[in-house]
Amino acid sequence: MSANDVVITGMGLVSSLGEGADRHWQVLSAPGAAPVLEKDRFAPYTVHPLPEIDWSRQIPKRGDQRQMETWQRLGTYAAGLALDDAGIKQDEALLSAMDMIVAAGGGERDTAVDQAILDAGRTRNDRDMLLNEKLTTELRPTLFLAQLSNLLAGNISIVHKVTGSSRTFMGEEGAGVAAVETAAARIRAGQSTHALVGGAFQTEHPDMLLGYELGGLLHRKRWKSVWKRAANDGGGVITGSGAAFLVLESRAHAQERGSTAYAAIGKVESGRARRIDGNLTQAISGLVRALGAPKQRLLAISGASGAHAATGAERSALATAGDFALRGFASLTGHMKEAQFPFAIALAALAIRNGAPYPPFDADNEGAIEGAPRAALATAVGYRRFEGAALVVAA
C-alpha cells in the first residue's frame, strides 16, 4: 500500500435502471435483471431512456436548469450524486481544491433549425447565401455556446463549487478512458489529492442517433444482449442515456478525512490500435496482460458496445488473456459513449465493496464466478477507435 494509491470514495450513477450506486447494485446484483427499453419513439432503433429525474435535487436553481441542455443537466446531476456520496458536497475547502476531469461530447444540436435549413435548401440553389442568412437569424451566439463541450465542467463548477483545475476530453469512449487515466496518474504522482472524474451521454435526441446511423453502427431489430447482435441486425450498437462520475482520492487524503473507499484503482492501460491492420484482438490482450491482474478467475465488467468488430475482438482477447467471467453491462444500460469507462469502473468497485459478483446478464454467453471478488477488470473498447482497461482492487 502507498499513501498515493488511488481510491474511489464516491460515485454518482444514472442510467435507464435508475439513479445512485445503491439502486444500480440492487438491480444488477439480482438474477434476471431486465433492460428498460424505448422501442417506439425512434423506431426502428431501440434506446435505453433516462428514468424520471427530479433535477432540483442536485441543481436547485431553475435558472441553472434552463440554460443547460439535457446532457449537461445529466452530468451535473450525476456529479452532485458523487460529491454527496463522498461526503464532500458541503465542504467548501475541499471543493475549492478539487480537480475535475470531464469526458464530454459536442452537445446537442437544435434540430428544428437543422430541419429548416435542409427544407430551405431543397428549393434554393444559392445555398451559400442561405447558410449566411441562417447564421444571422437562427444560430444565435448563446445557442452555439450552449454546445461547447467544456460547459459541462463549467456548470459543475457553478452549481457544485468545484473550482480546482479543470480539464475536458473529447473522443467517445476514449475520452472516458483518458479522463480516468489522467486523474489516477496525477494522484499517484502527488500532483492531486482528490478529483471528480466522469462523463454523461444523452441519446434521446435525433442528432445523436443520426451520427451513429451514418456510421452504420445502430442495431435495428429486437433487443439482444451485446454478445448476440448479428450482422444482419445492423451495426450492433444500442445506445443509452446515462452518466457516471467518480470521486477519486489518494489513500492518505481519504484516510485523513475518515472516508471509506469502495475500492482502489490499480493500473490503467490505454491504446489506439491500427484496426485496419486487423490486430485489435492482440492489442486488447496486450492491454489486459499489462495490468498485472492476479492469476485467478476474475470478474470482467465489459463496456462492450455491441459493435461487431470491436465487441468480437474484445471477447476473443479476454478469452486468451486470462480467466474472466464476462459481464457486458451495456446489455442492460445501453452504450453510454463518454461515460462508458467510468461506469464500468464504478460497477467493478460496487462488486468489490459488496463482496459479491454480478450474476450473468446473458446466461448463454457469460460464465459463473464464485466468491467475494478482491479484484475486477473494467474495459471500454471504442466502437471505432481507442481501447482502455483498468484493474480495480479491494482498497
Secondary structure, DSSP 4 states (H G I P E B T S, - for coil): --TT-EEEEEEEEEETTEESHHHHHHHHTSTT-----B-STTTT--BBPPPP--GGGT---HHHHHTS-HHHHHHHHHHHHHHHHHT-TT-HHHHHT-EEEEE-------HHHHHHHHHHHTT-S-HHHHHHHHHHHT--HHHHHTT-TTHHHHHHHHHH---S-EEEE-SHHHHHHHHHHHHHHHHHTTS-SEEEEEEEE---SHHHHHHHHHTT-BB-SS---TTS--GGGBS-B-BB-EEEEEEEEEHHHHHHTTPPPSEEEEEEEEE---GGGT-HHHHHHHHHHHT---SS-EEEEE-----HHHHHHHHHHHHHHS-EEEEETHHHH-B-GGGHHHHHHHHHHHHHHHT-PPPPSSTTTS----S--SEEEEEEE-SSS-EEEEEEE--
